[in-house]
């Protein structure tokens, strides 16, 4: 594509090109077939999601050379990462949708492209809107008014059929939609039944093909070693929808990593639940591969894991007590006690971690003063371990659909501010980061909004 002539278009093109130029691509395609893969958030969030890369690779295998797009509020043209093709030159929009508030970005994209938001207002000349991603595991209602096609759950077990349907769509929209409607767990007709499943990733090990310094993981190649979660936490969508858990055996990981030239980011619900952890660490250590992990549980952390993370350049030790007291952790079914948390934190100091970050969820009806006093007592014990920096990340409970907590009340702003004030007054010597109440409230709204309310909102 030649450079845009209009100054605003050139600014947008240059912005996309900055990220495109940052990418190391382990494989690539040529040509564009009119299919866009859109992550409805900024480049950093998109590049930190393995799905953005993996979905592209899955479609490439079936000769659907999709190109990647990301979102910024000021974008008008939306240029692709690969060839800088404007979005309006595509006939099929594939949205990889994971975070509820991103529905607003999807709506904004459609508006800017002159596409009716509601699917029943579109005709055969409009692009076909296909939506998949984590949102389909727990909140289909959010996308039903918008999506011409909803791909529920994991893509791997149906990508061949969907690719065939896309090829038909590109020639004739009506015929393509009829073909896609026949595929299990693909919804064109809203009344269709579906089942949630968990693809066995040992059959096809997900790994990214792009490496960029702009990812939240840094310049690392992402690999997924476990899909789903063996735990039962009541607030977690993954633990309540993606079962049975599928793990990749170490020998398959070894085949992938034996010639690896780059550090890796290991994706799983928690690496400490991986059943062959020592064998995995053997592989990483033998091939001298630096790595980071997406999550660890305090009760499964080992000195060896921490040592290798430290040697890989990780400086901050992160764990998630979640509940501010044992009573609240029991309400959550978190299955962690204070002794396990302190033991894990002691190991962190023994392996020379000087910074620690602790994640908490607040906003339970069961919370009282004793629970907050227990949190203060715990933080005092953490301070005595000798960490130079202690950071608490505080998030309101968002009762998600398809979890046992769905239907609980969302914390009001006054109470959230009271908690914030109490922590600033009582937890001295620690850094406090509070999730935006406005953003959290929006997530809660999109978990509880009715279909009628949603349609009215999109119709404005």
C-alpha positions as CSV (number, residue, x, y, z in Angstrom):
1,X,0.0,0.0,0.0
2,X,1.3,3.5,-0.8
3,X,1.4,6.0,2.0
4,X,-1.7,8.0,2.7
5,X,-1.7,11.6,1.5
6,X,-4.1,13.1,4.0
7,X,-2.3,14.2,7.2
8,X,-4.7,12.5,9.6
9,X,-4.5,9.3,7.6
10,X,-0.8,9.4,7.5
11,X,-0.6,10.0,11.3
12,X,-2.7,6.8,11.8
13,X,-0.7,4.9,9.2
14,X,2.6,5.9,10.9
15,X,1.2,4.9,14.3
16,X,0.3,1.4,13.1
17,X,3.6,1.1,11.2
18,X,5.5,1.8,14.4
19,X,4.1,-1.4,15.9
20,X,4.3,-3.3,12.7
21,X,8.0,-2.5,12.4
22,X,8.6,-3.6,16.0
23,X,7.4,-7.2,15.3
24,X,9.7,-10.1,14.8
25,X,7.5,-12.6,12.8
26,X,8.5,-16.2,12.8
27,X,6.2,-16.9,9.8
28,X,4.1,-14.7,7.6
29,X,1.7,-14.7,4.6
30,X,1.4,-12.7,1.4
31,X,-1.8,-11.3,0.0
32,X,-5.1,-10.3,1.5
33,X,-8.4,-12.2,1.0
34,X,-10.7,-9.6,2.5
35,X,-10.8,-11.0,6.1
36,X,-9.8,-8.9,9.1
37,X,-8.9,-10.2,12.5
38,X,-9.7,-7.4,14.9
39,X,-8.7,-7.2,18.6
40,X,-10.9,-4.4,19.9
41,X,-8.3,-2.9,22.2
42,X,-4.9,-1.2,21.9
43,X,-1.8,-2.8,20.4
44,X,-0.2,-3.6,23.8
45,X,-3.3,-5.5,25.0
46,X,-3.7,-7.2,21.7
47,X,0.0,-8.3,21.4
48,X,-0.2,-9.6,25.0
49,X,-3.1,-12.0,24.0
50,X,-1.9,-15.2,22.5
51,X,-5.2,-15.5,20.7
52,X,-4.5,-12.6,18.4
53,X,-1.5,-14.5,17.0
54,X,-2.9,-18.0,17.3
55,X,-6.2,-17.4,15.6
56,X,-4.4,-15.9,12.7
57,X,-2.1,-18.9,12.4
58,X,-5.1,-21.3,12.6
59,X,-6.8,-19.6,9.7
60,X,-3.6,-19.4,7.6
61,X,-3.4,-23.2,7.7
62,X,-6.7,-23.3,5.8
63,X,-5.7,-20.7,3.3
64,X,-7.6,-17.8,4.9
65,X,-4.8,-15.2,5.1
66,X,-6.4,-12.9,7.7
67,X,-4.6,-9.7,8.6
68,X,-4.5,-8.3,12.1
69,X,-6.1,-5.0,13.3
70,X,-6.2,-3.2,16.6
71,X,-8.1,-0.3,18.1
72,X,-7.5,3.2,19.2
73,X,-10.3,5.6,19.8
74,X,-8.9,8.2,17.4
75,X,-8.5,5.8,14.5
76,X,-10.7,6.4,11.4
77,X,-9.2,4.2,8.7
78,X,-7.9,1.3,10.8
79,X,-4.9,-0.1,8.9
80,X,-3.8,-3.7,9.1
81,X,-0.5,-4.7,10.8
82,X,0.7,-6.8,7.8
83,X,0.0,-4.7,4.7
84,X,-1.6,-1.5,6.1
85,X,-4.9,-2.3,4.2
86,X,-7.7,-0.1,5.4
87,X,-10.4,-2.0,7.3
88,X,-13.2,-1.0,4.8
89,X,-11.5,-3.2,2.1
90,X,-12.5,-6.4,4.0
91,X,-15.8,-8.3,3.6
92,X,-15.5,-10.3,6.8
93,X,-14.7,-8.9,10.3
94,X,-13.5,-11.4,12.8
95,X,-13.5,-10.0,16.3
96,X,-11.4,-11.6,19.1
97,X,-13.5,-10.4,22.0
98,X,-12.4,-11.0,25.6
99,X,-13.1,-8.0,27.9
100,X,-16.7,-6.8,28.4
101,X,-16.0,-3.0,28.1
102,X,-14.5,-3.7,24.6
103,X,-18.0,-4.0,23.3
104,X,-17.9,-0.2,23.2
105,X,-14.9,-0.3,20.9
106,X,-16.6,-2.8,18.6
107,X,-19.5,-0.5,18.3
108,X,-17.2,2.4,17.6
109,X,-15.5,0.5,14.9
110,X,-18.7,-0.4,13.2
111,X,-20.0,3.1,13.4
112,X,-16.9,4.5,11.8
113,X,-17.2,2.0,9.0
114,X,-20.8,3.0,8.4
115,X,-22.0,-0.5,9.4
116,X,-25.3,-0.8,11.3
117,X,-24.7,-1.9,14.9
118,X,-27.6,-4.3,15.0
119,X,-27.3,-7.3,12.8
120,X,-31.0,-7.2,11.8
121,X,-30.4,-3.8,10.2
122,X,-27.6,-5.0,7.8
123,X,-28.0,-6.3,4.3
124,X,-26.0,-8.5,1.9
125,X,-23.7,-5.6,1.0
126,X,-22.4,-5.1,4.6
127,X,-19.4,-7.0,5.9
128,X,-20.2,-10.1,7.9
129,X,-19.5,-9.7,11.6
130,X,-18.1,-12.8,13.3
131,X,-17.4,-12.7,17.0
132,X,-15.5,-15.2,19.1
133,X,-13.2,-15.2,22.1
134,X,-13.4,-15.6,25.9
135,X,-16.6,-13.6,26.1
136,X,-18.5,-16.6,24.5
137,X,-17.8,-18.7,27.5
138,X,-20.0,-16.6,29.8
139,X,-21.8,-13.7,28.2
140,X,-23.3,-14.5,24.8
141,X,-26.1,-12.0,25.4
142,X,-23.6,-9.2,25.0
143,X,-22.8,-10.1,21.3
144,X,-26.1,-11.6,20.1
145,X,-27.6,-8.3,18.8
146,X,-24.4,-7.4,17.0
147,X,-22.8,-10.6,15.6
148,X,-24.0,-12.2,12.4
149,X,-22.1,-15.2,13.5
150,X,-21.0,-16.2,17.0
151,X,-18.2,-18.8,17.4
152,X,-18.6,-20.3,20.8
153,X,-15.6,-21.6,22.7
154,X,-12.3,-22.9,21.3
155,X,-11.6,-22.4,17.6
156,X,-9.3,-25.3,17.0
157,X,-11.9,-28.0,16.7
158,X,-13.9,-26.2,14.1
159,X,-11.5,-23.9,12.2
160,X,-11.5,-26.0,9.1
161,X,-15.3,-25.8,8.8
162,X,-15.4,-22.1,9.6
163,X,-12.7,-21.5,7.0
164,X,-14.8,-23.2,4.4
165,X,-17.8,-21.1,5.5
166,X,-15.7,-17.9,5.1
167,X,-14.7,-18.8,1.6
168,X,-18.4,-19.2,0.8
169,X,-19.1,-15.9,2.6
170,X,-16.6,-14.1,0.4
171,X,-18.6,-15.2,-2.7
172,X,-22.1,-15.0,-1.3
173,X,-23.1,-13.8,2.1
174,X,-26.4,-15.6,2.4
175,X,-25.0,-19.0,1.4
176,X,-22.1,-18.5,3.7
177,X,-24.3,-17.8,6.7
178,X,-26.4,-20.9,5.9
179,X,-23.2,-23.1,5.8
180,X,-21.9,-21.6,9.1
181,X,-25.2,-22.2,10.8
182,X,-24.7,-26.0,10.3
183,X,-21.5,-26.1,12.4
184,X,-21.7,-27.2,16.0
185,X,-21.2,-24.4,18.5
186,X,-21.5,-21.7,15.8
187,X,-24.6,-19.6,16.2
188,X,-26.3,-17.8,13.3
189,X,-29.8,-18.6,14.6
190,X,-30.0,-17.3,18.1
191,X,-32.2,-20.3,19.2
192,X,-29.5,-22.9,18.4
193,X,-28.3,-25.1,21.2
194,X,-24.6,-25.2,22.0
195,X,-22.1,-26.9,24.5
196,X,-19.0,-25.5,26.1
197,X,-15.9,-27.7,25.5
198,X,-12.2,-27.5,26.2
199,X,-10.0,-28.3,23.2
200,X,-7.1,-30.7,24.0
201,X,-4.1,-28.5,23.2
202,X,-1.7,-31.4,23.3
203,X,-3.0,-32.1,19.8
204,X,-2.0,-28.6,18.7
205,X,0.3,-26.6,21.0
206,X,-0.6,-22.9,20.8
207,X,2.4,-20.6,20.4
208,X,2.7,-17.1,19.1
209,X,4.5,-16.2,15.9
210,X,5.1,-12.6,16.7
211,X,7.5,-11.1,19.2
212,X,7.4,-7.4,20.1
213,X,8.7,-5.1,22.8
214,X,5.3,-3.6,23.1
215,X,3.7,-6.7,24.6
216,X,3.0,-6.7,28.4
217,X,5.2,-9.8,28.5
218,X,8.1,-8.0,26.9
219,X,10.0,-9.5,23.9
220,X,8.8,-13.0,24.5
221,X,7.2,-15.8,22.5
222,X,4.0,-16.9,24.1
223,X,3.1,-20.6,24.6
224,X,0.1,-22.1,26.2
225,X,0.8,-25.2,28.3
226,X,-2.6,-25.6,30.1
227,X,-6.1,-24.7,29.1
228,X,-8.7,-24.5,31.8
229,X,-8.3,-24.5,35.6
230,X,-8.5,-27.4,38.1
231,X,-9.5,-24.9,40.9
232,X,-13.0,-24.0,42.0
233,X,-12.8,-20.3,42.9
234,X,-16.3,-19.0,42.8
235,X,-15.4,-15.7,41.2
236,X,-13.5,-17.1,38.2
237,X,-15.0,-17.8,34.8
238,X,-12.2,-20.1,33.7
239,X,-12.5,-22.4,36.7
240,X,-16.2,-22.7,36.2
241,X,-16.4,-23.1,32.4
242,X,-13.2,-24.6,31.0
243,X,-13.1,-28.2,32.4
244,X,-11.7,-30.8,32.2
245,X,-8.3,-29.1,32.1
246,X,-6.0,-29.9,29.2
247,X,-2.3,-29.9,29.7
248,X,0.5,-30.2,27.2
249,X,3.0,-33.0,28.0
250,X,6.7,-31.9,28.5
251,X,7.9,-33.9,25.5
252,X,5.7,-31.8,23.1
253,X,7.0,-28.6,24.8
254,X,10.6,-29.8,24.4
255,X,10.0,-30.4,20.6
256,X,8.9,-26.8,20.3
257,X,11.6,-25.2,22.5
258,X,14.7,-27.2,21.6
259,X,15.6,-24.7,18.9
260,X,14.0,-21.6,20.5
261,X,16.0,-18.4,20.2
262,X,13.8,-16.1,22.2
263,X,12.6,-15.9,25.8
264,X,9.1,-17.3,26.4
265,X,6.0,-16.3,28.2
266,X,4.2,-19.3,29.7
267,X,0.4,-19.1,29.6
268,X,-1.8,-21.2,31.9
269,X,-4.3,-20.7,34.7
270,X,-1.4,-21.2,37.0
271,X,2.0,-22.8,36.2
272,X,2.1,-24.3,39.7
273,X,-0.8,-26.6,38.8
274,X,1.0,-28.0,35.8
275,X,1.4,-31.7,36.6
276,X,5.0,-32.0,35.2
277,X,6.4,-28.8,36.5
278,X,9.9,-30.2,37.3
279,X,10.2,-31.7,33.9
280,X,9.2,-28.4,32.3
281,X,11.8,-26.6,34.4
282,X,14.4,-29.3,33.3
283,X,13.7,-28.3,29.7
284,X,13.9,-24.6,30.3
285,X,17.1,-25.0,32.3
286,X,18.8,-27.4,29.9
287,X,18.1,-25.2,26.8
288,X,18.9,-22.0,28.9
289,X,15.6,-20.4,28.0
290,X,14.5,-17.4,29.9
291,X,10.8,-17.3,30.8
292,X,8.0,-15.6,32.6
293,X,4.7,-17.0,33.8
294,X,1.2,-15.6,33.6
295,X,0.2,-16.8,37.1
296,X,1.4,-18.8,40.2
297,X,-0.5,-20.1,43.2
298,X,1.2,-19.7,46.6
299,X,0.7,-23.3,47.6
300,X,2.6,-24.7,44.6
301,X,5.5,-22.4,44.4
302,X,9.0,-24.0,44.7
303,X,12.4,-22.5,45.3
304,X,13.6,-23.8,42.0
305,X,10.8,-22.1,40.1
306,X,11.5,-18.8,41.8
307,X,15.3,-19.1,41.2
308,X,14.8,-19.7,37.5
309,X,12.4,-16.8,37.3
310,X,14.9,-14.6,39.0
311,X,17.6,-15.8,36.6
312,X,15.3,-15.0,33.8
313,X,15.2,-11.3,34.8
314,X,12.0,-11.2,36.8
315,X,12.3,-8.6,39.6
316,X,8.8,-8.5,41.1
317,X,7.3,-11.5,42.8
318,X,3.5,-11.7,42.3
319,X,0.9,-13.8,44.1
320,X,-2.8,-13.5,44.6
321,X,-4.2,-14.1,48.1
322,X,-7.5,-12.6,46.6
323,X,-9.4,-12.6,49.9
324,X,-8.4,-10.0,52.6
325,X,-9.0,-12.7,55.3
326,X,-9.3,-16.4,55.7
327,X,-13.0,-16.1,56.1
328,X,-13.3,-14.3,52.7
329,X,-10.9,-16.8,51.1
330,X,-13.2,-19.5,52.3
331,X,-16.2,-17.7,50.9
332,X,-14.4,-17.6,47.5
333,X,-13.3,-21.3,47.8
334,X,-9.8,-20.0,47.2
335,X,-8.3,-23.0,49.1
336,X,-5.3,-21.0,50.5
337,X,-4.4,-20.2,54.1
338,X,-2.1,-17.6,55.6
339,X,0.6,-20.1,56.4
340,X,0.9,-21.1,52.8
341,X,1.0,-17.5,51.7
342,X,3.7,-16.6,54.2
343,X,5.7,-19.7,53.3
344,X,5.6,-18.7,49.6
345,X,6.6,-15.1,50.5
346,X,9.5,-16.3,52.6
347,X,10.8,-18.3,49.7
348,X,10.6,-15.2,47.6
349,X,13.0,-13.4,49.9
350,X,15.3,-16.5,50.1
351,X,15.6,-16.2,46.3
352,X,16.4,-12.5,46.6
353,X,13.1,-11.0,45.3
354,X,13.0,-7.5,46.8
355,X,9.6,-6.5,45.4
356,X,6.3,-8.2,45.8
357,X,2.8,-7.6,44.4
358,X,-0.3,-9.0,46.0
359,X,-3.8,-9.1,44.3
360,X,-7.0,-8.7,46.3
361,X,-10.7,-8.6,45.6
362,X,-13.1,-6.6,47.8
363,X,-16.8,-5.9,47.9
364,X,-18.2,-9.0,49.6
365,X,-21.3,-8.8,51.8
366,X,-19.4,-10.9,54.3
367,X,-16.6,-8.3,54.9
368,X,-16.4,-6.6,58.3
369,X,-13.9,-4.8,60.4
370,X,-12.3,-8.0,61.6
371,X,-11.4,-9.0,58.0
372,X,-9.7,-5.7,57.3
373,X,-7.8,-5.9,60.6
374,X,-6.7,-9.4,59.6
375,X,-5.4,-7.9,56.3
376,X,-3.4,-5.3,58.3
377,X,-1.9,-8.0,60.5
378,X,-0.9,-10.0,57.4
379,X,0.7,-7.1,55.7
380,X,2.7,-6.3,58.8
381,X,4.0,-9.9,58.7
382,X,5.0,-9.4,55.0
383,X,6.9,-6.2,55.9
384,X,8.9,-8.1,58.5
385,X,10.2,-10.5,55.7
386,X,12.3,-7.6,54.4
387,X,10.7,-6.7,51.0
388,X,11.8,-3.3,49.9
389,X,8.6,-2.7,47.9
390,X,5.1,-4.1,48.6
391,X,2.3,-3.3,46.2
392,X,-1.3,-4.2,46.7
393,X,-3.6,-4.3,43.7
394,X,-7.2,-3.9,44.8
395,X,-10.1,-4.9,42.5
396,X,-13.9,-4.8,43.2
397,X,-15.7,-8.2,42.9
398,X,-17.5,-8.4,39.6
399,X,-20.1,-11.2,39.8
400,X,-19.7,-12.8,36.3
401,X,-22.2,-14.8,34.5
402,X,-21.5,-18.6,34.5
403,X,-19.9,-18.3,38.0
404,X,-21.5,-19.2,41.4
405,X,-21.2,-15.5,42.4
406,X,-23.4,-14.3,39.6
407,X,-26.3,-12.4,41.1
408,X,-24.4,-11.0,44.0
409,X,-24.6,-7.2,44.5
410,X,-21.8,-5.1,43.1
411,X,-20.1,-2.8,45.6
412,X,-21.4,0.8,45.6
413,X,-18.9,3.6,45.0
414,X,-19.3,5.0,48.5
415,X,-18.2,1.7,50.1
416,X,-15.4,1.3,47.6
417,X,-14.1,4.7,48.6
418,X,-14.4,3.9,52.3
419,X,-12.2,0.8,51.7
420,X,-9.7,2.9,49.7
421,X,-9.6,5.5,52.6
422,X,-9.1,2.8,55.2
423,X,-6.3,1.2,53.3
424,X,-4.5,4.5,52.8
425,X,-4.8,5.2,56.6
426,X,-3.9,1.8,57.9
427,X,-1.6,0.1,55.4
428,X,1.4,2.4,55.7
429,X,4.6,1.7,53.8
430,X,3.0,-0.1,50.9
431,X,1.9,1.0,47.5
432,X,-1.8,0.8,46.7
433,X,-3.3,0.5,43.3
434,X,-7.1,0.5,43.0
435,X,-8.9,-0.6,39.9
436,X,-11.0,2.1,38.4
437,X,-14.5,2.0,39.9
438,X,-15.9,3.4,36.7
439,X,-14.3,0.6,34.6
440,X,-15.4,-2.0,37.1
441,X,-18.9,-0.7,37.2
442,X,-19.0,-0.9,33.4
443,X,-17.9,-4.6,33.5
444,X,-20.7,-5.3,36.0
445,X,-23.2,-3.4,33.8
446,X,-22.4,-5.6,30.8
447,X,-22.7,-8.7,32.9
448,X,-26.3,-7.8,34.0
449,X,-27.8,-5.7,31.2
450,X,-30.9,-7.2,29.6
451,X,-31.1,-7.9,25.9
452,X,-33.8,-5.1,25.5
453,X,-31.6,-2.6,27.3
454,X,-28.6,-3.6,25.2
455,X,-30.5,-3.1,22.0
456,X,-31.7,0.3,23.1
457,X,-28.1,1.2,24.1
458,X,-26.8,0.2,20.7
459,X,-29.6,1.9,18.9
460,X,-28.7,5.4,20.2
